[in-house]
Amino acid sequence: MTLKLHRPDERGVITSHAPERRADWRATLKSPRWNAAPLKNPEMNPTSRPASVIYWLVLGIITFGILMLGYGSGFWR
């Protein structure tokens, strides 16, 4: 307990004077001096869940096929 965060009030009872914490941490990324807009990433468009699942399944099947063709033809022996 420090006096920076806990000070006596008018009745002498020690109360918390901790600084307020903002719920949105992104608000601290903008400049309060120029009241700039929040920083956003316009290049980031999230991929849908079904598209990402299909991508990884196809990638796994292609990899498995390449391995089977490689070992089946004796390329990796």
N, CA, C and O atoms as a CHARMM CRD file, in Angstrom:
* protein
*
  308
    1    1 MET  N      0.84800  -1.16700   0.00000 PROA 1      0.00000
    2    1 MET  CA     0.00000   0.00000   0.00000 PROA 1      0.00000
    3    1 MET  C      0.89700   1.23500   0.00000 PROA 1      0.00000
    4    1 MET  O      1.70600   1.42000   0.90900 PROA 1      0.00000
    5    2 THR  N      0.75200   2.06800  -1.01000 PROA 2      0.00000
    6    2 THR  CA     1.55100   3.27900  -1.10200 PROA 2      0.00000
    7    2 THR  C      0.63800   4.49100  -1.04400 PROA 2      0.00000
    8    2 THR  O     -0.56100   4.40000  -1.30600 PROA 2      0.00000
    9    3 LEU  N      1.22600   5.62100  -0.69600 PROA 3      0.00000
   10    3 LEU  CA     0.42500   6.84100  -0.64900 PROA 3      0.00000
   11    3 LEU  C      0.10900   7.38200  -2.03400 PROA 3      0.00000
   12    3 LEU  O     -0.75700   8.24400  -2.18300 PROA 3      0.00000
   13    4 LYS  N      0.81300   6.87800  -3.05600 PROA 4      0.00000
   14    4 LYS  CA     0.47100   7.29000  -4.41200 PROA 4      0.00000
   15    4 LYS  C     -0.89400   6.73300  -4.82400 PROA 4      0.00000
   16    4 LYS  O     -1.65400   7.39100  -5.53400 PROA 4      0.00000
   17    5 LEU  N     -1.19300   5.51800  -4.37200 PROA 5      0.00000
   18    5 LEU  CA    -2.44200   4.88800  -4.77500 PROA 5      0.00000
   19    5 LEU  C     -3.50700   4.92700  -3.68200 PROA 5      0.00000
   20    5 LEU  O     -4.69500   4.81700  -3.98700 PROA 5      0.00000
   21    6 HSD  N     -3.11600   5.08000  -2.42700 PROA 6      0.00000
   22    6 HSD  CA    -4.07200   5.08800  -1.32100 PROA 6      0.00000
   23    6 HSD  C     -3.80100   6.30900  -0.44500 PROA 6      0.00000
   24    6 HSD  O     -2.76200   6.40700   0.20900 PROA 6      0.00000
   25    7 ARG  N     -4.75100   7.23100  -0.44500 PROA 7      0.00000
   26    7 ARG  CA    -4.58200   8.45200   0.34100 PROA 7      0.00000
   27    7 ARG  C     -5.74300   8.58400   1.32000 PROA 7      0.00000
   28    7 ARG  O     -6.83500   8.07000   1.07700 PROA 7      0.00000
   29    8 PRO  N     -5.49700   9.27800   2.42700 PROA 8      0.00000
   30    8 PRO  CA    -6.60800   9.52000   3.34600 PROA 8      0.00000
   31    8 PRO  C     -7.60500  10.49800   2.73300 PROA 8      0.00000
   32    8 PRO  O     -7.21600  11.47000   2.08600 PROA 8      0.00000
   33    9 ASP  N     -8.90100  10.23200   2.94400 PROA 9      0.00000
   34    9 ASP  CA    -9.90400  11.17400   2.46700 PROA 9      0.00000
   35    9 ASP  C    -10.17400  12.21200   3.54600 PROA 9      0.00000
   36    9 ASP  O     -9.40900  12.32400   4.50400 PROA 9      0.00000
   37   10 GLU  N    -11.25200  12.96800   3.40000 PROA 10     0.00000
   38   10 GLU  CA   -11.52800  14.05700   4.34800 PROA 10     0.00000
   39   10 GLU  C    -11.81800  13.56400   5.75800 PROA 10     0.00000
   40   10 GLU  O    -11.70000  14.34900   6.69900 PROA 10     0.00000
   41   11 ARG  N    -12.19000  12.30400   5.94800 PROA 11     0.00000
   42   11 ARG  CA   -12.45100  11.75600   7.27500 PROA 11     0.00000
   43   11 ARG  C    -11.25100  11.00800   7.83900 PROA 11     0.00000
   44   11 ARG  O    -11.30300  10.51600   8.96600 PROA 11     0.00000
   45   12 GLY  N    -10.15700  10.91300   7.05800 PROA 12     0.00000
   46   12 GLY  CA    -8.97600  10.21500   7.52600 PROA 12     0.00000
   47   12 GLY  C     -8.93800   8.74900   7.16300 PROA 12     0.00000
   48   12 GLY  O     -8.00300   8.04000   7.53300 PROA 12     0.00000
   49   13 VAL  N     -9.94200   8.28800   6.44400 PROA 13     0.00000
   50   13 VAL  CA    -9.99200   6.88800   6.02600 PROA 13     0.00000
   51   13 VAL  C     -9.17900   6.75400   4.74000 PROA 13     0.00000
   52   13 VAL  O     -9.33800   7.54000   3.80700 PROA 13     0.00000
   53   14 ILE  N     -8.31100   5.74900   4.70700 PROA 14     0.00000
   54   14 ILE  CA    -7.47800   5.54800   3.52000 PROA 14     0.00000
   55   14 ILE  C     -8.32900   4.91700   2.42100 PROA 14     0.00000
   56   14 ILE  O     -8.91000   3.84700   2.60200 PROA 14     0.00000
   57   15 THR  N     -8.38800   5.59900   1.28600 PROA 15     0.00000
   58   15 THR  CA    -9.15000   5.11300   0.13900 PROA 15     0.00000
   59   15 THR  C     -8.23600   4.99200  -1.06800 PROA 15     0.00000
   60   15 THR  O     -7.15400   5.57900  -1.10800 PROA 15     0.00000
   61   16 SER  N     -8.68200   4.23100  -2.03800 PROA 16     0.00000
   62   16 SER  CA    -7.89600   4.00300  -3.23800 PROA 16     0.00000
   63   16 SER  C     -8.04400   5.18100  -4.19400 PROA 16     0.00000
   64   16 SER  O     -9.15400   5.63000  -4.47700 PROA 16     0.00000
   65   17 HSD  N     -6.92500   5.66900  -4.68100 PROA 17     0.00000
   66   17 HSD  CA    -6.90900   6.71900  -5.69400 PROA 17     0.00000
   67   17 HSD  C     -6.14400   6.22600  -6.91000 PROA 17     0.00000
   68   17 HSD  O     -5.37800   6.97100  -7.52100 PROA 17     0.00000
   69   18 ALA  N     -6.35500   4.97400  -7.25100 PROA 18     0.00000
   70   18 ALA  CA    -5.66200   4.39800  -8.40200 PROA 18     0.00000
   71   18 ALA  C     -6.19000   5.03900  -9.67400 PROA 18     0.00000
   72   18 ALA  O     -7.37000   5.37600  -9.76200 PROA 18     0.00000
   73   19 PRO  N     -5.32300   5.20600 -10.65100 PROA 19     0.00000
   74   19 PRO  CA    -5.79700   5.79400 -11.90400 PROA 19     0.00000
   75   19 PRO  C     -6.79200   4.87600 -12.59100 PROA 19     0.00000
   76   19 PRO  O     -6.73100   3.65500 -12.45200 PROA 19     0.00000
   77   20 GLU  N     -7.71800   5.48700 -13.34200 PROA 20     0.00000
   78   20 GLU  CA    -8.72600   4.69600 -14.03900 PROA 20     0.00000
   79   20 GLU  C     -8.07300   3.90400 -15.14800 PROA 20     0.00000
   80   20 GLU  O     -7.17200   4.38500 -15.83600 PROA 20     0.00000
   81   21 ARG  N     -8.54400   2.68500 -15.30800 PROA 21     0.00000
   82   21 ARG  CA    -8.02600   1.84900 -16.39000 PROA 21     0.00000
   83   21 ARG  C     -9.07200   1.81800 -17.48700 PROA 21     0.00000
   84   21 ARG  O    -10.24700   1.54400 -17.24300 PROA 21     0.00000
   85   22 ARG  N     -8.62900   2.10100 -18.68900 PROA 22     0.00000
   86   22 ARG  CA    -9.55700   2.08400 -19.81500 PROA 22     0.00000
   87   22 ARG  C     -9.81500   0.63700 -20.22500 PROA 22     0.00000
   88   22 ARG  O     -8.91400  -0.20100 -20.21900 PROA 22     0.00000
   89   23 ALA  N    -11.05000   0.37200 -20.57600 PROA 23     0.00000
   90   23 ALA  CA   -11.41000  -0.97600 -21.00500 PROA 23     0.00000
   91   23 ALA  C    -10.85300  -1.26400 -22.39700 PROA 23     0.00000
   92   23 ALA  O    -10.53500  -2.41000 -22.71500 PROA 23     0.00000
   93   24 ASP  N    -10.73400  -0.22300 -23.23000 PROA 24     0.00000
   94   24 ASP  CA   -10.25300  -0.41200 -24.58900 PROA 24     0.00000
   95   24 ASP  C     -8.80000   0.02500 -24.68100 PROA 24     0.00000
   96   24 ASP  O     -8.51100   1.22100 -24.67700 PROA 24     0.00000
   97   25 TRP  N     -7.88200  -0.93500 -24.76400 PROA 25     0.00000
   98   25 TRP  CA    -6.45600  -0.60700 -24.81500 PROA 25     0.00000
   99   25 TRP  C     -6.08900   0.05700 -26.12500 PROA 25     0.00000
  100   25 TRP  O     -5.05800   0.72500 -26.20400 PROA 25     0.00000
  101   26 ARG  N     -6.90900  -0.10800 -27.16600 PROA 26     0.00000
  102   26 ARG  CA    -6.60600   0.52800 -28.44400 PROA 26     0.00000
  103   26 ARG  C     -6.75100   2.04000 -28.35400 PROA 26     0.00000
  104   26 ARG  O     -6.16800   2.77000 -29.15500 PROA 26     0.00000
  105   27 ALA  N     -7.52000   2.50900 -27.39100 PROA 27     0.00000
  106   27 ALA  CA    -7.67800   3.94900 -27.23700 PROA 27     0.00000
  107   27 ALA  C     -6.36900   4.61000 -26.83300 PROA 27     0.00000
  108   27 ALA  O     -6.18300   5.80400 -27.07000 PROA 27     0.00000
  109   28 THR  N     -5.46200   3.85700 -26.22900 PROA 28     0.00000
  110   28 THR  CA    -4.17400   4.42600 -25.85300 PROA 28     0.00000
  111   28 THR  C     -3.22500   4.52200 -27.03100 PROA 28     0.00000
  112   28 THR  O     -2.18300   5.16900 -26.92900 PROA 28     0.00000
  113   29 LEU  N     -3.56700   3.88300 -28.16500 PROA 29     0.00000
  114   29 LEU  CA    -2.71100   3.91900 -29.33200 PROA 29     0.00000
  115   29 LEU  C     -2.87100   5.19600 -30.14700 PROA 29     0.00000
  116   29 LEU  O     -2.00400   5.53000 -30.95400 PROA 29     0.00000
  117   30 LYS  N     -3.97000   5.90900 -29.94200 PROA 30     0.00000
  118   30 LYS  CA    -4.15700   7.13100 -30.71400 PROA 30     0.00000
  119   30 LYS  C     -3.59900   8.32500 -29.95500 PROA 30     0.00000
  120   30 LYS  O     -3.48400   8.31200 -28.72900 PROA 30     0.00000
  121   31 SER  N     -3.26800   9.32600 -30.69400 PROA 31     0.00000
  122   31 SER  CA    -2.65600  10.50000 -30.10900 PROA 31     0.00000
  123   31 SER  C     -3.72100  11.41900 -29.50500 PROA 31     0.00000
  124   31 SER  O     -4.61100  11.86800 -30.22700 PROA 31     0.00000
  125   32 PRO  N     -3.65500  11.70900 -28.20600 PROA 32     0.00000
  126   32 PRO  CA    -4.63000  12.62500 -27.63200 PROA 32     0.00000
  127   32 PRO  C     -4.37400  14.06300 -28.06600 PROA 32     0.00000
  128   32 PRO  O     -5.25400  14.91600 -27.95000 PROA 32     0.00000
  129   33 ARG  N     -3.18700  14.33000 -28.55900 PROA 33     0.00000
  130   33 ARG  CA    -2.85000  15.69700 -28.94300 PROA 33     0.00000
  131   33 ARG  C     -3.64000  16.14800 -30.17000 PROA 33     0.00000
  132   33 ARG  O     -4.14100  17.27200 -30.21000 PROA 33     0.00000
  133   34 TRP  N     -3.75000  15.28300 -31.15800 PROA 34     0.00000
  134   34 TRP  CA    -4.45300  15.65600 -32.38100 PROA 34     0.00000
  135   34 TRP  C     -5.81600  14.99300 -32.48200 PROA 34     0.00000
  136   34 TRP  O     -6.49700  15.15000 -33.49500 PROA 34     0.00000
  137   35 ASN  N     -6.22600  14.26800 -31.47700 PROA 35     0.00000
  138   35 ASN  CA    -7.50600  13.55900 -31.47300 PROA 35     0.00000
  139   35 ASN  C     -7.64000  12.70300 -32.72100 PROA 35     0.00000
  140   35 ASN  O     -8.65100  12.74700 -33.42100 PROA 35     0.00000
  141   36 ALA  N     -6.60600  11.93200 -32.98200 PROA 36     0.00000
  142   36 ALA  CA    -6.56100  11.09100 -34.17100 PROA 36     0.00000
  143   36 ALA  C     -7.53000   9.92500 -34.04000 PROA 36     0.00000
  144   36 ALA  O     -7.91500   9.53200 -32.93900 PROA 36     0.00000
  145   37 ALA  N     -7.90800   9.38900 -35.17300 PROA 37     0.00000
  146   37 ALA  CA    -8.81200   8.23700 -35.19500 PROA 37     0.00000
  147   37 ALA  C     -8.07900   7.00300 -34.67900 PROA 37     0.00000
  148   37 ALA  O     -6.85100   6.95100 -34.74200 PROA 37     0.00000
  149   38 PRO  N     -8.80500   6.01200 -34.17100 PROA 38     0.00000
  150   38 PRO  CA    -8.15400   4.78600 -33.70600 PROA 38     0.00000
  151   38 PRO  C     -7.43700   4.09400 -34.85900 PROA 38     0.00000
  152   38 PRO  O     -7.87100   4.15500 -36.00900 PROA 38     0.00000
  153   39 LEU  N     -6.33400   3.43700 -34.52900 PROA 39     0.00000
  154   39 LEU  CA    -5.54900   2.75400 -35.54600 PROA 39     0.00000
  155   39 LEU  C     -6.26200   1.46900 -35.96500 PROA 39     0.00000
  156   39 LEU  O     -6.60200   0.62700 -35.13400 PROA 39     0.00000
  157   40 LYS  N     -6.47700   1.34100 -37.25900 PROA 40     0.00000
  158   40 LYS  CA    -7.10300   0.14400 -37.79300 PROA 40     0.00000
  159   40 LYS  C     -6.18900  -0.44300 -38.85300 PROA 40     0.00000
  160   40 LYS  O     -5.33700   0.25400 -39.40400 PROA 40     0.00000
  161   41 ASN  N     -6.36600  -1.70200 -39.13100 PROA 41     0.00000
  162   41 ASN  CA    -5.58100  -2.36700 -40.16100 PROA 41     0.00000
  163   41 ASN  C     -6.51100  -2.69000 -41.32600 PROA 41     0.00000
  164   41 ASN  O     -7.18600  -3.71900 -41.30300 PROA 41     0.00000
  165   42 PRO  N     -6.55900  -1.83000 -42.34800 PROA 42     0.00000
  166   42 PRO  CA    -7.49200  -2.07100 -43.44500 PROA 42     0.00000
  167   42 PRO  C     -7.09400  -3.25900 -44.31600 PROA 42     0.00000
  168   42 PRO  O     -7.92900  -3.76500 -45.06700 PROA 42     0.00000
  169   43 GLU  N     -5.84600  -3.71900 -44.24000 PROA 43     0.00000
  170   43 GLU  CA    -5.40700  -4.83200 -45.06100 PROA 43     0.00000
  171   43 GLU  C     -5.79500  -6.18400 -44.46000 PROA 43     0.00000
  172   43 GLU  O     -5.70700  -7.20900 -45.13500 PROA 43     0.00000
  173   44 MET  N     -6.21700  -6.19000 -43.21700 PROA 44     0.00000
  174   44 MET  CA    -6.52400  -7.44800 -42.54700 PROA 44     0.00000
  175   44 MET  C     -8.00800  -7.75300 -42.69900 PROA 44     0.00000
  176   44 MET  O     -8.85100  -7.09000 -42.09500 PROA 44     0.00000
  177   45 ASN  N     -8.31800  -8.75000 -43.50100 PROA 45     0.00000
  178   45 ASN  CA    -9.68200  -9.24400 -43.63600 PROA 45     0.00000
  179   45 ASN  C     -9.67700 -10.68300 -43.16400 PROA 45     0.00000
  180   45 ASN  O     -9.06500 -11.53300 -43.81000 PROA 45     0.00000
  181   46 PRO  N    -10.33500 -10.98300 -42.06400 PROA 46     0.00000
  182   46 PRO  CA   -10.26500 -12.34100 -41.53100 PROA 46     0.00000
  183   46 PRO  C    -10.90000 -13.35900 -42.48900 PROA 46     0.00000
  184   46 PRO  O    -11.91400 -13.09400 -43.13500 PROA 46     0.00000
  185   47 THR  N    -10.26600 -14.52100 -42.55100 PROA 47     0.00000
  186   47 THR  CA   -10.76300 -15.60900 -43.38900 PROA 47     0.00000
  187   47 THR  C    -11.87000 -16.33700 -42.63600 PROA 47     0.00000
  188   47 THR  O    -11.79200 -16.52900 -41.42200 PROA 47     0.00000
  189   48 SER  N    -12.89100 -16.73600 -43.36700 PROA 48     0.00000
  190   48 SER  CA   -13.99000 -17.45900 -42.72200 PROA 48     0.00000
  191   48 SER  C    -13.50100 -18.83000 -42.25900 PROA 48     0.00000
  192   48 SER  O    -12.54200 -19.38300 -42.79900 PROA 48     0.00000
  193   49 ARG  N    -14.17100 -19.35400 -41.26300 PROA 49     0.00000
  194   49 ARG  CA   -13.77200 -20.64000 -40.69300 PROA 49     0.00000
  195   49 ARG  C    -13.89700 -21.77800 -41.70400 PROA 49     0.00000
  196   49 ARG  O    -12.97300 -22.58500 -41.79800 PROA 49     0.00000
  197   50 PRO  N    -14.99800 -21.88800 -42.47200 PROA 50     0.00000
  198   50 PRO  CA   -15.07500 -22.98000 -43.44900 PROA 50     0.00000
  199   50 PRO  C    -13.98300 -22.89200 -44.52100 PROA 50     0.00000
  200   50 PRO  O    -13.44500 -23.91900 -44.93600 PROA 50     0.00000
  201   51 ALA  N    -13.65400 -21.69200 -44.96900 PROA 51     0.00000
  202   51 ALA  CA   -12.60800 -21.54800 -45.98800 PROA 51     0.00000
  203   51 ALA  C    -11.25300 -21.96900 -45.44100 PROA 51     0.00000
  204   51 ALA  O    -10.47000 -22.60200 -46.14900 PROA 51     0.00000
  205   52 SER  N    -10.96800 -21.62700 -44.19100 PROA 52     0.00000
  206   52 SER  CA    -9.67200 -22.01400 -43.62500 PROA 52     0.00000
  207   52 SER  C     -9.59300 -23.52300 -43.39500 PROA 52     0.00000
  208   52 SER  O     -8.53000 -24.11400 -43.58500 PROA 52     0.00000
  209   53 VAL  N    -10.69200 -24.15400 -42.99000 PROA 53     0.00000
  210   53 VAL  CA   -10.70100 -25.61000 -42.80100 PROA 53     0.00000
  211   53 VAL  C    -10.48900 -26.31200 -44.13600 PROA 53     0.00000
  212   53 VAL  O     -9.71600 -27.26700 -44.22200 PROA 53     0.00000
  213   54 ILE  N    -11.17400 -25.84300 -45.18200 PROA 54     0.00000
  214   54 ILE  CA   -11.00900 -26.43600 -46.51200 PROA 54     0.00000
  215   54 ILE  C     -9.57500 -26.25800 -46.99500 PROA 54     0.00000
  216   54 ILE  O     -9.00200 -27.18300 -47.57000 PROA 54     0.00000
  217   55 TYR  N     -8.98900 -25.08900 -46.77300 PROA 55     0.00000
  218   55 TYR  CA    -7.60700 -24.83100 -47.19100 PROA 55     0.00000
  219   55 TYR  C     -6.65000 -25.83800 -46.55600 PROA 55     0.00000
  220   55 TYR  O     -5.83300 -26.44200 -47.25100 PROA 55     0.00000
  221   56 TRP  N     -6.74800 -26.02200 -45.22400 PROA 56     0.00000
  222   56 TRP  CA    -5.81700 -26.92000 -44.54400 PROA 56     0.00000
  223   56 TRP  C     -6.05800 -28.37700 -44.91200 PROA 56     0.00000
  224   56 TRP  O     -5.10600 -29.15600 -44.96900 PROA 56     0.00000
  225   57 LEU  N     -7.30700 -28.76800 -45.16400 PROA 57     0.00000
  226   57 LEU  CA    -7.57900 -30.13500 -45.59900 PROA 57     0.00000
  227   57 LEU  C     -6.97900 -30.39400 -46.97700 PROA 57     0.00000
  228   57 LEU  O     -6.34400 -31.42500 -47.19700 PROA 57     0.00000
  229   58 VAL  N     -7.18100 -29.45900 -47.90300 PROA 58     0.00000
  230   58 VAL  CA    -6.62300 -29.61900 -49.24700 PROA 58     0.00000
  231   58 VAL  C     -5.10200 -29.64000 -49.18700 PROA 58     0.00000
  232   58 VAL  O     -4.47100 -30.44700 -49.86900 PROA 58     0.00000
  233   59 LEU  N     -4.50600 -28.77300 -48.38800 PROA 59     0.00000
  234   59 LEU  CA    -3.04900 -28.75900 -48.25500 PROA 59     0.00000
  235   59 LEU  C     -2.53100 -30.08800 -47.69500 PROA 59     0.00000
  236   59 LEU  O     -1.50500 -30.59300 -48.15200 PROA 59     0.00000
  237   60 GLY  N     -3.22100 -30.64800 -46.72700 PROA 60     0.00000
  238   60 GLY  CA    -2.82700 -31.93400 -46.16100 PROA 60     0.00000
  239   60 GLY  C     -2.96300 -33.06300 -47.16900 PROA 60     0.00000
  240   60 GLY  O     -2.10100 -33.93900 -47.23600 PROA 60     0.00000
  241   61 ILE  N     -4.03700 -33.05400 -47.95600 PROA 61     0.00000
  242   61 ILE  CA    -4.24100 -34.10500 -48.96400 PROA 61     0.00000
  243   61 ILE  C     -3.17400 -34.01500 -50.05000 PROA 61     0.00000
  244   61 ILE  O     -2.64300 -35.03600 -50.48700 PROA 61     0.00000
  245   62 ILE  N     -2.85500 -32.78600 -50.49100 PROA 62     0.00000
  246   62 ILE  CA    -1.80900 -32.61100 -51.50200 PROA 62     0.00000
  247   62 ILE  C     -0.45800 -33.08400 -50.96900 PROA 62     0.00000
  248   62 ILE  O      0.28600 -33.76300 -51.67600 PROA 62     0.00000
  249   63 THR  N     -0.14100 -32.73000 -49.73600 PROA 63     0.00000
  250   63 THR  CA     1.12800 -33.15600 -49.13400 PROA 63     0.00000
  251   63 THR  C      1.18800 -34.67900 -49.02300 PROA 63     0.00000
  252   63 THR  O      2.21300 -35.28600 -49.33200 PROA 63     0.00000
  253   64 PHE  N      0.10300 -35.28900 -48.58600 PROA 64     0.00000
  254   64 PHE  CA     0.05000 -36.74200 -48.47100 PROA 64     0.00000
  255   64 PHE  C      0.22500 -37.38700 -49.84600 PROA 64     0.00000
  256   64 PHE  O      0.94200 -38.37800 -49.98400 PROA 64     0.00000
  257   65 GLY  N     -0.42800 -36.82700 -50.85600 PROA 65     0.00000
  258   65 GLY  CA    -0.30300 -37.35300 -52.21200 PROA 65     0.00000
  259   65 GLY  C      1.12100 -37.25500 -52.73300 PROA 65     0.00000
  260   65 GLY  O      1.61600 -38.19600 -53.35400 PROA 65     0.00000
  261   66 ILE  N      1.78600 -36.13700 -52.49000 PROA 66     0.00000
  262   66 ILE  CA     3.18100 -35.98500 -52.92400 PROA 66     0.00000
  263   66 ILE  C      4.08100 -37.00500 -52.22300 PROA 66     0.00000
  264   66 ILE  O      4.96200 -37.59000 -52.85400 PROA 66     0.00000
  265   67 LEU  N      3.86900 -37.21600 -50.94600 PROA 67     0.00000
  266   67 LEU  CA     4.66400 -38.19900 -50.20700 PROA 67     0.00000
  267   67 LEU  C      4.42200 -39.61600 -50.72500 PROA 67     0.00000
  268   67 LEU  O      5.36600 -40.38900 -50.88700 PROA 67     0.00000
  269   68 MET  N      3.16400 -39.95300 -50.98200 PROA 68     0.00000
  270   68 MET  CA     2.85700 -41.29000 -51.48800 PROA 68     0.00000
  271   68 MET  C      3.44900 -41.50100 -52.88200 PROA 68     0.00000
  272   68 MET  O      3.98600 -42.57200 -53.16500 PROA 68     0.00000
  273   69 LEU  N      3.36100 -40.49800 -53.75200 PROA 69     0.00000
  274   69 LEU  CA     3.95000 -40.62100 -55.07300 PROA 69     0.00000
  275   69 LEU  C      5.46500 -40.72400 -54.99100 PROA 69     0.00000
  276   69 LEU  O      6.07000 -41.49700 -55.73400 PROA 69     0.00000
  277   70 GLY  N      6.08800 -39.96000 -54.10400 PROA 70     0.00000
  278   70 GLY  CA     7.53300 -39.99000 -53.94100 PROA 70     0.00000
  279   70 GLY  C      8.04800 -41.32500 -53.44200 PROA 70     0.00000
  280   70 GLY  O      9.02700 -41.85500 -53.96600 PROA 70     0.00000
  281   71 TYR  N      7.37900 -41.87900 -52.41300 PROA 71     0.00000
  282   71 TYR  CA     7.81000 -43.16700 -51.87600 PROA 71     0.00000
  283   71 TYR  C      7.40500 -44.30900 -52.80500 PROA 71     0.00000
  284   71 TYR  O      8.12600 -45.29900 -52.92500 PROA 71     0.00000
  285   72 GLY  N      6.24100 -44.17100 -53.46700 PROA 72     0.00000
  286   72 GLY  CA     5.79500 -45.22800 -54.37500 PROA 72     0.00000
  287   72 GLY  C      6.66400 -45.35900 -55.60400 PROA 72     0.00000
  288   72 GLY  O      6.86000 -46.46400 -56.10800 PROA 72     0.00000
  289   73 SER  N      7.18500 -44.25500 -56.09400 PROA 73     0.00000
  290   73 SER  CA     8.02800 -44.29900 -57.29100 PROA 73     0.00000
  291   73 SER  C      9.49200 -44.57600 -56.95600 PROA 73     0.00000
  292   73 SER  O     10.30500 -44.75500 -57.86200 PROA 73     0.00000
  293   74 GLY  N      9.83500 -44.61400 -55.69100 PROA 74     0.00000
  294   74 GLY  CA    11.22100 -44.86300 -55.28000 PROA 74     0.00000
  295   74 GLY  C     12.10300 -43.62200 -55.31700 PROA 74     0.00000
  296   74 GLY  O     13.32800 -43.72200 -55.25800 PROA 74     0.00000
  297   75 PHE  N     11.48200 -42.46400 -55.41200 PROA 75     0.00000
  298   75 PHE  CA    12.25000 -41.21100 -55.49200 PROA 75     0.00000
  299   75 PHE  C     13.03700 -40.93200 -54.20200 PROA 75     0.00000
  300   75 PHE  O     14.14600 -40.40000 -54.24800 PROA 75     0.00000
  301   76 TRP  N     12.45400 -41.29600 -53.05700 PROA 76     0.00000
  302   76 TRP  CA    13.10100 -41.00300 -51.77400 PROA 76     0.00000
  303   76 TRP  C     13.79200 -42.22100 -51.15000 PROA 76     0.00000
  304   76 TRP  O     14.00300 -42.22900 -49.93700 PROA 76     0.00000
  305   77 ARG  N     14.13600 -43.20600 -51.89600 PROA 77     0.00000
  306   77 ARG  CA    14.79800 -44.38000 -51.33700 PROA 77     0.00000
  307   77 ARG  C     16.28100 -44.23400 -51.36200 PROA 77     0.00000
  308   77 ARG  O     16.99700 -45.13500 -50.92600 PROA 77     0.00000
